[in-house]
Amino acid sequence: MARGPNRRKVDRVPGERRRKLARAVRLALPAAVTVAALAAIGLLFWRFGYAGDLLRVKELRFSGLHRATAAELAELSPVRRGDHLLFLDTAAVEAALRRHPWVARAEVQRRWPPALDVAVVEREPAALVDLGGLYLVDGRGEVFKRAVPGDGLDLPLVTGIDREDWVDRRAEYEPLLAAALALLGRWSELGLAARVAISELHVDPDYGTTIFTADGTEVRLGQGDIEEKLARLSRVLSALDAEGQRAEVLHLDNRRRPDWVAVRLAVRGNGGGDPSGRSASGR
């Protein structure tokens, strides 16, 4: 016999506990199925995606190579075949590849099937610079590599910078090198390179710039007003060509008369011109 209010309540609603339990099971079942499915997926990913070979790098592919080789860059790369595609650091790979002297930039992208595509931008050498040895320098003035015979480059040579000065007083000499490279650029832009190539460009903090051309002409530009001096030089060279003459030395470094050009002509035995080797001056 039931006694007390609770007992009578249970008797009045028979099976209530079973219904609540069934309801709770129905509500919890989808969540339990979801958790089980996620666990199964996680197990499969671990087995095949992480621990297995499904997402392992099979290949490193390089593009844009002319001087650097794929073998050299693969040796520098911190990523090897068999590393996991999702967990590698592409920024670290790019930084490592920039250690190669010819590599200016590198962009690394993940690909499927698992591989790395590496697009490389190589440096373009603008000149050689003598720093107690011949080094390659790009158009931005960055000395990036010691020149070796295998480089096979025919480039103008920048001289006048001592190695010790470059190491100890680089802030002072970097503008000189940058100015020399800018001058080489303007020489080409003005069409002077098509007329005569620069063999050597000598820089001096006190006396300025002197050019030695491939045909043996010495062009003393001095300091300042390079643009105007190159324009005058172009006019003088045109006049000499019209007369069938060749200059041995061209002076555009007269500080008192900066608008004048003094010319010492080459003798005929040295390549044509006035046999007397006399000097001429003009605006």
SEDREN-763219 format. One line per 8 residues: number of its first residue (from 0); their letters; for each residue z, y, x of N, C-alpha, C. Coordinates in steps of 0.02 Angstrom, whole numbers, plus 32768, in hexadecimal, padded with zeros to 4 digits. Each point is the difference from the previous one (the first is absolute). Last residue first. Example, Ala and Ser with C-alpha at 12.3 -4.5 7.8 and 13.67 -1.06 7.14 Angstrom:
2
1> sa> 8162 7F90 8282 8003 803B 802A 8025 8037 7FD9 | 7FFC 7EE2 800F 8000 803B 7FD3 8000 803C 802D
//
This chain:
283
282> rgsasrgs> 7108 8E73 900B 802B 7FFA 7FC6 7FED 7FC2 7FD7 | 7FDD 800C 8110 7FE6 801C 7FC1 8031 7FF6 7FC9 | 7FB5 7FCB 811C 8034 8011 7FD0 7FE0 801C 7FC2 | 7FCB 7F5D 80EF 7FE8 802E 7FCD 8039 800C 7FCF | 7FC7 7F97 810D 802B 8008 7FC7 7FE1 8031 7FCF | 7F80 7F53 80BA 801F 8041 7FF5 802C 8000 7FC1 | 7F72 7F54 8083 8044 7FF5 7FE8 8024 8041 7FF1 | 7F17 7FCD 8050 802F 8029 8025 8048 7FF3 7FEC
274> pdgggngr> 7F40 7F98 7F97 800E 7FE5 8043 8032 8029 8026 | 7FF2 7FDC 7EF1 7FF0 8032 8032 8010 7FE5 8045 | 7FD8 7F43 7F4E 801E 8041 7FFB 7FE9 802D 8038 | 8028 7EE7 7FF5 7FD5 8034 7FE4 8023 8041 7FFD | 805E 7F35 805D 7FF4 7FF5 7FBA 7FD6 8037 7FE0 | 8047 7FF4 80E7 803A 7FE3 7FDE 7FF4 7FF9 7FB5 | 7F5F 8061 8096 800F 7FBF 801D 803B 7FDD 7FDF | 7FC2 80DF 7FC7 7FD1 7FCF 7FE5 800F 7FBA 801B
266> valrvavw> 80CA 80AC 7FE4 7FC3 8000 8028 7FD4 7FC6 7FE8 | 80B2 8083 7F5F 7FF8 7FC7 802D 7FBF 8006 8026 | 8093 80D5 7FA0 7FCB 7FD0 7FF1 7FFE 7FC8 8034 | 80C2 80A6 7F96 7FE5 7FED 8041 7FCE 7FC8 7FF4 | 8072 80CB 7F5C 7FDE 7FC0 8009 7FEB 7FF8 8048 | 80AE 8092 7F46 7FE3 7FFE 8043 7FE4 7FBB 800D | 8042 809F 7F1E 7FF9 7FBC 801B 7FDE 8006 8044 | 8099 80AE 7F4A 7FCC 7FF2 8030 8000 7FB6 8014
258> dprrrndl> 80A0 8075 7F6F 7FC1 7FF7 7FDC 7FC6 7FF2 802F | 80E5 802F 8048 7FFD 7FBF 7FDF 7FBF 7FF4 7FDB | 8060 8098 80C6 7FC4 8006 7FD7 7FF6 7FBE 7FDB | 80C3 8014 807D 7FF1 8048 7FF9 7FC4 800B 7FD3 | 8044 7F25 803A 8032 801E 7FD4 7FF3 804B 7FF6 | 7F62 7F24 8034 800C 8043 801B 8030 8025 7FD0 | 7F99 7F1A 7FF6 8048 800B 8007 8011 8044 801E | 7F30 7F76 7FDB 8011 8024 7FC3 804A 8012 8001
250> hlvearqg> 7F30 7F9B 80AC 8042 8020 7FFC 8005 8025 7FBD | 7F6B 7F2A 8076 8000 8033 7FCC 8047 801C 7FFA | 7F5E 7F67 80BB 8042 8016 7FE8 7FF4 8037 7FCD | 7F45 7F89 8044 8030 7FD8 8026 8047 8011 7FEA | 7F11 8011 7F6E 8039 8022 8021 8029 7FCD 8028 | 7EEF 8008 7FBE 803F 7FDD 7FF3 8038 8023 8027 | 7EEF 8034 7F96 8035 8005 8032 803C 7FD5 7FEC | 7F29 803F 7F8B 7FFC 7FC5 802B 8033 8000 8038
242> eadlaslv> 7FDF 80A0 7F45 7FE6 8012 8042 7FF8 7FC4 802E | 805C 7FE7 7F25 7FBF 8021 7FF6 7FDF 8012 8042 | 80DB 7FA9 8001 7FD0 7FCC 7FEE 7FBA 801E 7FF8 | 80B3 8093 8023 7FF0 7FDB 803D 7FCC 7FCA 7FF2 | 8052 807A 7F49 7FD7 802B 802A 7FEC 7FDC 8040 | 8095 7F93 7F6F 7FBD 8004 7FE1 7FD1 802A 802B | 80E1 7FF4 8041 7FDE 7FC1 800D 7FBA 7FFF 7FE1 | 8089 80BA 7FD5 7FEC 7FFF 8047 7FDA 7FBF 800F
234> rslralke> 805F 8018 7F29 7FC8 802E 8009 7FE6 7FFF 8048 | 80C0 7F81 7FCC 7FC5 7FE4 7FDF 7FC3 802C 8009 | 80D0 804F 804E 7FE7 7FCA 802A 7FC1 7FE2 7FE2 | 8076 809E 7F83 7FDB 801F 8037 7FE1 7FCC 802E | 808A 7FB1 7F54 7FC4 801E 7FE3 7FD6 8022 8036 | 80CF 7FA9 803E 7FD0 7FCA 7FF3 7FC0 801B 7FE1 | 80B1 8095 8022 7FE4 7FEB 8040 7FCD 7FC7 7FF7 | 807B 804F 7F46 7FCE 8031 8015 7FDF 7FEB 8042
226> eidgqglr> 80AF 7F77 7FB2 7FC9 8000 7FCF 7FC9 8030 8015 | 80CB 7FF7 807D 7FD4 7FC7 800C 7FC4 8001 7FD1 | 80C6 809E 803C 7FBE 8010 7FE5 7FCE 7FC7 8009 | 80D2 7FE1 80A1 7FF6 8029 7FC5 7FB7 800A 7FEB | 802D 7FBC 80FE 802E 7FFC 7FC8 7FEB 802C 7FC6 | 7F5A 7F87 80BD 803E 8026 8006 802C 7FF6 7FC3 | 7F1C 7FA5 8044 800F 8024 7FC2 803E 802B 8004 | 7F39 7F87 80A1 8045 8019 8003 800D 802D 7FC4
218> vetgdatf> 7F51 7F32 8050 8007 8036 7FCF 8049 8016 8000 | 7F3F 7F69 809A 8046 8013 7FF9 8004 803D 7FD2 | 7F40 7F2D 8026 8010 8047 7FF7 804B 8009 7FF7 | 7F7E 7F2A 8017 801C 801F 803C 8010 8049 7FFA | 7FAE 7F5A 7F58 7FCA 8010 802F 8019 8028 803C | 8094 7FB9 7F4D 7FE2 7FC4 801C 7FC8 800F 8031 | 80C5 80B6 7FE2 7FD1 7FDD 7FD5 7FE1 7FC5 8024 | 80EE 8091 8008 7FCD 7FE5 802D 7FD2 7FD5 7FD4
210> ittgydpd> 80C1 80D4 7FD5 7FD9 7FC7 7FEA 7FCF 7FED 8036 | 80FB 808B 7FE3 7FC0 7FFB 8023 7FDE 7FC0 7FEA | 80DC 80B4 7FB1 7FD8 7FC3 7FF9 7FBF 8006 8028 | 80F2 8087 8034 7FDA 7FEF 7FC5 7FD6 7FC2 8009 | 80A7 8074 8095 7FBA 8016 8006 7FD4 7FEB 7FC5 | 80F2 7FCE 800D 7FF7 8044 801A 7FB8 8018 7FFC | 8047 7F20 7FBC 802A 8030 7FDB 7FF4 8048 8015 | 7F46 7F3C 8005 8031 801C 802E 8029 8034 7FDA
202> vhlesiav> 7F34 7F28 7FE5 802D 8032 7FE2 8033 8016 8034 | 7EFB 7F82 7FED 803D 800B 8028 8029 8039 7FE1 | 7F36 7F42 7FC2 801D 803F 7FE7 8044 8008 8023 | 7F07 7F68 801C 8047 800B 800F 8015 8044 7FE3 | 7F2A 7FA6 7FC9 8018 7FC8 8028 804C 8006 800D | 7F4B 805D 7F3A 8038 8010 802C 8016 7FC0 8024 | 7EFF 8039 7FA3 8040 7FDF 7FF2 8035 8018 8031 | 7F1A 8079 7F97 801D 7FE6 803D 8045 7FE5 7FF0
194> raalgles> 7F67 8034 7F51 7FDD 8020 8037 8019 7FE6 8043 | 8062 7FBD 7F33 7FBB 7FE7 8000 7FD8 801C 803A | 80DC 804B 7FDD 8001 7FBB 8019 7FBA 7FE2 8000 | 802B 80D8 7FA4 7FFC 8001 8049 7FFE 7FB9 801C | 8016 8051 7F14 7FC2 7FE3 8018 7FF9 8000 804B | 80BD 8043 7F6C 7FD1 8035 800F 7FBE 7FE7 801C | 80B4 7F6A 7FCF 7FEE 8022 7FC1 7FCC 8037 800C | 805E 7F89 80BB 7FD2 7FD7 7FD8 7FE8 8025 7FC2
186> wrgllala> 809E 806A 8085 7FC4 7FF6 802A 7FCC 7FD8 7FDA | 80D8 801A 7FA3 7FD5 803A 7FF5 7FBF 7FFB 8028 | 80A4 7F58 8021 7FE6 7FFE 7FBC 7FD0 8039 7FF2 | 8071 7FFA 80CD 7FCE 7FCB 7FFD 7FE1 7FFC 7FBB | 80B3 8092 801B 7FC4 801A 8021 7FC8 7FCC 8000 | 80D3 7FC1 7FB0 7FE0 802E 7FD1 7FC0 801D 801E | 8085 7F7C 808B 7FDF 7FD7 7FCE 7FDD 802B 7FCB | 8080 806D 80A4 7FC6 7FE0 801F 7FDA 7FD5 7FCE
178> aallpeye> 80CA 8062 7FBB 7FCC 8033 8006 7FC1 7FE3 8021 | 80BE 7F77 7FF3 7FE5 800C 7FBD 7FC8 8033 8001 | 8076 7FD8 80C7 7FD6 7FC6 7FEF 7FE0 800A 7FBB | 8098 80A2 8044 7FC5 8002 802C 7FD0 7FC7 7FF0 | 80D4 8009 7F91 7FCF 8031 7FE6 7FC2 8006 802B | 80AD 7F6D 804D 7FDE 7FE7 7FC5 7FD1 8034 7FE1 | 8096 802D 80BA 7FBC 7FE8 8010 7FDC 7FE3 7FC4 | 80E4 8056 7FF8 7FD7 8034 801E 7FB7 7FEB 8008
170> arrdvwde> 80A6 7F69 7FB2 7FF9 8035 7FCE 7FD4 8039 8019 | 803D 7F4B 8092 7FCC 7FF0 7FD0 7FF5 8037 7FCD | 807C 7FD7 80E0 7FF3 8040 7FDE 7FC9 7FF8 7FCB | 8052 7F46 8088 803A 802D 8000 7FF7 803F 7FD7 | 7F52 7F56 8015 803D 7FDD 7FED 803A 8032 7FF7 | 7F2F 804F 804B 7FF7 7FE6 7FBD 8041 7FDF 7FE7 | 7FF6 804D 80DE 8003 8038 7FD1 7FFA 7FE7 7FB9 | 7FE4 7F63 80A8 8046 8015 7FFD 8009 803B 7FD0
162> rdigtvlp> 7F23 7FB1 802A 8028 7FD0 7FD9 8049 8016 7FF9 | 7F3B 80B6 8016 8023 7FD1 802C 802C 7FD2 7FD6 | 7F1B 808B 7FC6 8044 7FF4 7FE8 801F 7FCB 802C | 7F1B 8048 8016 802A 803A 800B 8047 7FF8 7FE9 | 7F0F 7F8F 7F99 8028 7FFF 803D 802B 803F 8004 | 7F59 7F5C 7F51 802B 803C 8004 802C 7FF9 803E | 7F06 7F91 7FB1 8040 7FF8 8021 8025 8043 8002 | 7F38 7F81 7F56 8012 8035 8030 8047 7FF6 8019
154> ldlgdgpv> 7F79 7F25 7FB7 8020 803A 7FE2 800B 8036 8034 | 7FA3 7EFE 7FC9 7FE3 8037 8027 8018 8041 7FE1 | 8059 7EEE 7FFD 7FF8 8041 7FE0 7FE5 8033 8032 | 8054 7F05 7FFF 7FB9 8010 7FFC 7FF1 8043 7FE0 | 80C9 7F62 802D 7FFA 802F 7FC8 7FB8 8019 7FF8 | 804F 7F6F 80B5 7FE8 7FDF 7FC3 7FFA 802E 7FC5 | 805C 8046 80D8 7FB7 7FF8 7FFF 7FE5 7FE1 7FC0 | 80DF 808B 7FEA 7FEF 7FC7 802A 7FB4 7FF6 7FFB
146> arkfvegr> 80D3 80C5 7FC3 7FBA 7FE9 7FFD 7FF6 7FC6 8031 | 80E4 8047 7F77 7FE2 8005 8042 7FB9 7FE2 7FFD | 807B 8071 7F28 7FF1 7FC2 8024 7FE5 800F 8045 | 8046 80A8 7F57 8016 7FC1 7FE0 7FF4 7FC2 8029 | 801D 811E 7FE0 7FED 7FD2 8037 801A 7FBC 7FEC | 7FC3 80D8 7F61 8030 7FCA 800F 7FE3 7FD3 8036 | 7F99 80C5 7F8C 8024 800D 803F 8033 7FCB 8011 | 7F5B 800B 7F48 803F 8022 7FF0 8029 800F 803E
138> gdvlylgg> 7F31 7F83 8004 7FF2 8045 7FEE 803D 8028 7FEE | 8021 7F32 80AA 7FD9 8009 7FC3 7FF9 804A 7FEF | 8019 7F73 80F3 8021 8030 7FD4 7FD4 8008 7FC2 | 8028 7F52 80EA 7FD9 8014 7FC5 802A 802F 7FD5 | 8010 7FDB 8116 801A 7FEC 7FBF 7FD2 8019 7FC9 | 8015 7FD6 8122 7FD8 8015 7FC7 801D 7FE3 7FBF | 8088 804E 80E3 7FDC 7FC6 7FE7 7FDB 8017 7FC2 | 8088 8099 8058 8010 7FD1 8035 7FE1 7FBD 7FF4
130> ldvlaape> 7FCB 8090 7F5E 8048 800A 8006 801B 7FD3 8038 | 7F0E 805B 7F83 801A 7FE8 8040 804A 8012 8005 | 7F57 7FCE 7F25 802A 8032 8021 801D 7FE0 803E | 7F24 7FE0 7F40 802D 7FE3 8032 802A 8039 801E | 7F94 8000 7EFF 7FF6 8010 8047 802C 7FD2 802A | 7FE9 7FE8 7F12 7FD9 803D 8007 7FF1 8010 8049 | 803D 7F19 7F59 800C 8025 803E 7FD1 803C 8005 | 8067 7F80 7F27 7FBF 8013 801B 800D 8028 8040
122> revvavdl> 8095 7F38 7F70 7FFA 8042 801E 7FB9 800C 801A | 802F 7F58 7F2D 8009 8005 8049 7FF9 8048 8018 | 804A 7F76 7F17 7FDA 803B 8016 800E 8008 804A | 8017 7F26 7F46 8012 8023 803D 7FD2 803C 800B | 8061 7F46 7F3A 7FCA 8030 800E 8017 802C 8039 | 8048 7F04 7F9A 8015 8038 802B 7FC3 802B 800F | 8064 7F30 7F50 7FC5 8026 8014 8018 803E 8025 | 8071 7F03 7FC8 8009 8048 800C 7FBD 801D 8015
114> appwrrqv> 804E 7F1E 7F5F 7FE3 8019 803E 8012 804A 8006 | 8005 7F25 7F41 802E 8025 802D 7FE0 8012 8043 | 7F5A 7FEC 7F2F 8034 7FD4 801A 8027 8022 803A | 7FEC 80AE 7FAA 8005 7FBB 7FE7 7FBB 7FE0 8003 | 808E 80DB 8088 7FC8 7FE6 7FDA 800F 7FB9 7FE8 | 8078 80F8 8071 8005 7FBA 7FED 7FC4 7FEB 7FD6 | 8003 80CB 80BE 8005 7FF0 7FB9 8005 7FB4 7FF6 | 800B 80DD 80C5 8008 7FB9 7FF3 8008 7FF6 7FB5
106> earavwph> 7F9E 80BB 80C3 8018 7FFA 7FBB 7FFF 7FB6 7FEE | 7FFB 80B1 80E8 7FF5 7FBE 7FE4 801E 7FFF 7FBA | 7FAF 80B5 80DF 8021 7FF2 7FC0 7FF0 7FB8 7FEB | 7FC8 8048 80DB 801C 8040 7FE8 8027 7FF6 7FC0 | 7FB3 7F5A 80D8 800D 8005 7FB8 8020 8044 7FF0 | 7FCA 7FA8 80E0 7FC4 8016 7FDC 800D 800E 7FB6 | 80AD 7FB0 809A 7FE8 8042 8013 7FC4 8019 7FD9 | 80C7 7F63 7FA0 7FC2 7FF3 8026 7FE0 8044 8010
98> rrlaaeva> 80BE 7FF8 7F78 8011 7FFB 8047 7FC3 7FF0 802B | 8001 8006 7F0E 7FF4 8041 8021 8015 8001 8049 | 802C 7F45 7F73 7FBA 8002 8014 7FEE 8042 8021 | 80DA 7FDF 7FA5 7FF6 7FD5 803A 7FB8 8004 8019 | 803C 8072 7F39 801E 8020 803B 7FF4 7FD7 803F | 7FB8 7FA5 7F33 7FD8 803A 8011 801B 8023 803F | 807D 7F4E 7FA5 7FC2 7FE7 801D 7FD5 803B 8017 | 80C3 8031 7F8B 8010 7FE9 8044 7FC2 7FE5 8023
90> atdlfllh> 7FEE 8040 7F1F 8009 803B 802A 8010 7FEC 8048 | 7FF0 7F57 7F59 7FBE 8019 8014 8007 803E 802D | 80A2 7F2A 7FD3 8005 8049 8001 7FBD 801D 8019 | 8045 7F0A 7F78 7FEF 8021 8040 8000 804C 7FF7 | 8027 7F53 7F52 803A 801A 8023 7FF0 8020 8043 | 7F62 7F92 7F65 8025 8031 7FD9 8038 8022 8027 | 7F71 7F4E 805D 7FD9 803B 7FEE 8029 8037 7FDF | 8054 7F48 80BA 7FFC 8008 7FB8 7FDF 8042 7FEE
82> dgrrvpsl> 7FC5 7F6E 80E1 8034 802D 7FE6 7FF5 800B 7FB6 | 7F64 7F84 8084 8038 7FD9 7FE8 803A 802B 7FE9 | 7F5C 8060 80B5 7FEB 7FD0 7FCD 803C 7FD5 7FEE | 804A 80E6 805E 7FD7 7FC8 8018 7FE8 7FD7 7FC4 | 806D 8106 8047 7FF2 7FCE 7FCC 7FD1 7FCB 801E | 8040 80C3 8079 803D 7FD9 7FF6 7FF7 7FC9 7FCB | 7F3E 806D 80AB 801A 7FFF 7FBC 8041 7FD8 7FFC | 7F72 8016 80C7 8030 8036 7FF5 8023 7FFC 7FBD
74> ealeaata> 7F56 7F65 8039 8037 7FF6 802F 8036 8036 7FF6 | 7F36 800F 7F89 8029 7FC9 7FE5 803C 7FF3 802C | 7F61 809B 804A 8028 801B 7FCA 802C 7FCA 7FE0 | 7F6A 7FC2 80AD 8032 802F 801A 802D 801A 7FC9 | 7F4A 7F77 7FC2 8033 7FD9 8024 8037 802D 801C | 7F42 8060 7F98 802C 7FE2 7FCF 8038 7FD8 8022 | 7F96 80CF 8085 7FEA 7FBF 7FE8 8033 7FE5 7FCE | 7FA7 8106 805C 8036 7FCF 7FFA 7FE3 7FBE 7FE6
66> rhlgsfrl> 7F64 80A9 800D 801D 7FF8 8043 8039 7FCD 8001 | 7F90 8020 7F35 7FC9 8009 802F 8019 7FF5 8047 | 804C 7FDC 7EE5 800C 7FF5 8047 7FC0 800A 8028 | 8033 8005 7F07 7FFE 803F 8024 8009 7FFA 804B | 8070 7F47 7F5E 7FC0 8023 7FFA 8004 8041 8026 | 8088 7EFC 7FE1 7FFC 8044 801B 7FBA 801C 7FF5 | 80B8 7F32 7FA0 7FBA 8016 8006 7FFF 8049 8015 | 80A7 7F17 7FF7 8002 8048 800D 7FB8 8016 800D
58> ekvrlldg> 8073 7F1B 7F78 7FCF 8021 802C 8011 804A 8007 | 8082 7F5F 7F7E 7FD1 7FD2 801F 7FD5 8021 8035 | 80FF 8021 7F82 7FC5 8021 801B 7FD4 7FCE 8024 | 80A1 7FBB 7F31 8003 8008 8048 7FBE 801E 8019 | 804E 7FB4 7F1C 7FFE 8048 8010 8008 800C 804B | 7FF8 7F1E 7FAA 7FD5 8024 7FD1 7FF8 804A 8013 | 8082 7F3F 8067 7FCA 8023 8022 7FD6 802D 7FD3 | 8112 7FB8 7FE2 7FC0 7FDF 800A 7FCD 802E 8021
50> aygfrwfl> 80DD 8049 7FC3 8008 7FCA 8031 7FBD 7FDE 8010 | 7FF7 80B1 7F62 8026 8016 803B 8003 7FC9 8035 | 7F84 7FDA 7F36 7FF1 8044 8015 8023 8015 803F | 8020 7F26 7F97 7FBA 8007 8012 7FEF 8046 801C | 80E4 7FBF 7FC5 7FE2 7FC5 801F 7FBA 800C 8018 | 807A 80AB 7F8D 8020 7FF0 8040 7FDB 7FC7 8024 | 7FBA 8038 7F29 7FEE 8034 802F 801E 7FF2 8045 | 803C 7F6F 7F50 7FBA 7FF6 8013 7FEA 8034 8033
42> lgiaalaa> 80D6 8018 7FA5 7FFE 7FC5 802B 7FB9 7FF2 8018 | 8021 80AD 7F65 801C 8012 8041 7FFD 7FC6 8031 | 7FC1 7FD7 7F22 7FCE 802A 8022 8018 8013 8046 | 8097 7F8E 7F78 7FC9 7FD4 8015 7FCA 8025 8025 | 80B0 807B 7FA4 8019 7FD8 8038 7FCA 7FD1 801A | 7FD3 807C 7F40 8001 802B 803B 8018 7FDA 803D | 8007 7F90 7F32 7FBB 800B 8015 7FFD 802B 803F | 80D1 7FDC 7F9D 7FE8 7FC2 801E 7FB9 8008 801A
34> vtvaapla> 805F 80B1 7F89 8021 7FF9 8041 7FE6 7FC2 8024 | 7FB6 8021 7F24 7FE4 8032 802D 801D 7FF9 8046 | 8059 7F7A 7F56 7FBD 7FE9 8012 7FE0 8030 8031 | 80CF 803C 7FA7 8008 7FC8 802E 7FBC 7FE6 8017 | 8004 80A8 7F5C 8015 801B 8041 8007 7FC9 8034 | 7FCD 7FC2 7F21 7FC8 8022 8022 8012 801B 8045 | 80B2 7F96 7F7F 7FCC 7FD2 8019 7FC5 8025 8020 | 80C4 8062 7F8D 8003 7FF9 804A 7FC6 7FD7 801B
26> lrvaralk> 801F 8026 7F13 7FF8 8041 8022 7FFC 7FF8 804C | 8027 7F40 7F79 7FBD 801A 7FF2 7FF4 8043 8024 | 80D7 7FA0 800C 7FD0 7FD9 8028 7FB9 801B 7FF6 | 80AB 805C 7F7F 8007 8016 8046 7FCE 7FDB 802C | 800F 7FBF 7F1E 7FE2 8042 8007 8002 8018 8048 | 806D 7F3A 7FCB 7FB8 7FF7 7FFE 7FDB 8042 8009 | 80EA 8004 7FEF 7FEC 7FE2 803F 7FB4 7FF7 8003 | 8060 804E 7F39 8005 8033 8035 7FE8 7FE5 8042
18> rrregpvr> 800E 7F6A 7F4B 7FC9 802F 7FF8 8000 8036 8035 | 80B2 7F65 7FF8 7FC2 7FE0 8017 7FC5 802F 7FFA | 80D1 8047 7FAD 8000 7FFD 804A 7FC0 7FE1 801A | 8025 8008 7F16 7FF2 8043 801D 7FFC 7FFD 804C | 8033 7F4C 7F50 7FC6 7FFF 802D 7FF0 8043 8022 | 8091 800E 7F1E 7FF7 7FC3 8029 7FC1 8005 802B | 80A4 80A6 7F7B 7FBE 8006 801F 7FF4 7FC4 802D | 80CB 800B 7F7D 7FD3 8023 7FD3 7FB9 8007 801C
10> dvkrrnpg> 80B1 7F9D 807F 7FEC 7FD4 7FC9 7FCF 8022 7FD0 | 805D 807A 80AF 7FD2 7FCE 801A 7FE8 7FD3 7FC9 | 80A3 809C 7FCB 7FC0 8021 800D 7FCC 7FCF 801A | 80E0 7FB8 7FDC 7FDD 8008 7FC0 7FBC 8020 8009 | 808B 7FEF 80B9 7FEA 7FBD 7FEB 7FD9 8005 7FBF | 8065 80C2 8055 7FC7 7FEC 8029 7FE4 7FBD 7FE9 | 80C6 805B 7F94 7FC2 8022 7FEE 7FC4 7FE8 8028 | 80D2 7F59 7FD1 7FF4 8040 8020 7FBC 801C 7FEF
2> ram> 8018 7EFA 7FF0 8036 8030 7FF8 7FED 8041 8024 | 7F8E 7F06 7F97 7FFB 803D 8028 8039 802E 7FF0 | 7FF7 7EEC 7FF7 8000 803B 7FD5 8000 803E 802C
//
